[in-house]
């Protein structure tokens, strides 16, 4: 699910940046943000790439994921 995908992204970020210790929260939040933006982008594409909808889709995805 969402948590596992975010965990894997956070781990990849951590590895890419040299395995810096003490920044797990930062990596988690960055990975979560990337994941949500990717989902919003897919939604935007599925809607036919309408102008001025990308930010609205991101807001909707964030609301949905927080439930």
C-alpha positions in Angstrom: 0.0 0.0 0.0 0.9 3.6 0.3 3.1 3.2 3.4 5.2 0.6 1.8 5.7 2.6 -1.4 6.6 5.7 0.6 9.0 3.6 2.7 10.8 2.3 -0.4 11.0 5.8 -1.9 12.4 7.1 1.3 15.0 4.4 1.4 16.1 5.1 -2.2 16.4 8.8 -1.4 18.5 8.0 1.7 20.8 5.7 -0.4 21.1 8.2 -3.2 22.2 11.0 -0.8 24.9 8.9 0.9 23.0 7.3 3.7 23.0 10.3 5.9 21.8 9.5 9.5 19.3 11.5 11.5 17.2 12.7 8.6 14.6 9.9 8.4 11.6 12.3 8.8 12.9 14.5 5.9 13.3 11.5 3.6 9.8 10.2 4.6 8.1 13.5 3.9 10.0 14.0 0.6 9.1 10.4 -0.5 5.5 11.0 0.5 5.3 14.2 -1.5 6.9 12.6 -4.5 4.4 9.7 -4.4 1.4 12.1 -4.1 2.6 14.3 -6.9 3.1 11.2 -9.2 -0.5 10.1 -8.4 -1.8 13.6 -9.1 0.1 13.6 -12.4 -1.4 10.3 -13.5 -4.9 11.6 -12.6 -4.2 14.8 -14.6 -3.2 12.7 -17.6 -6.3 10.5 -17.3 -8.4 13.6 -17.4 -6.9 14.7 -20.7 -4.2 17.1 -19.3 -6.6 20.0 -18.8 -5.0 23.4 -18.1 -5.0 24.7 -14.6 -6.0 21.3 -13.0 -2.7 19.9 -11.9 -2.7 21.7 -8.5 -6.3 20.8 -7.9 -5.6 17.1 -8.6 -2.7 17.3 -6.2 -5.0 18.7 -3.5 -7.5 16.0 -4.1 -5.0 13.2 -4.0 -3.6 14.6 -0.7 -7.1 14.8 0.8 -7.9 11.2 -0.3 -4.6 9.8 1.0 -5.2 11.5 4.4 -8.5 9.6 5.0 
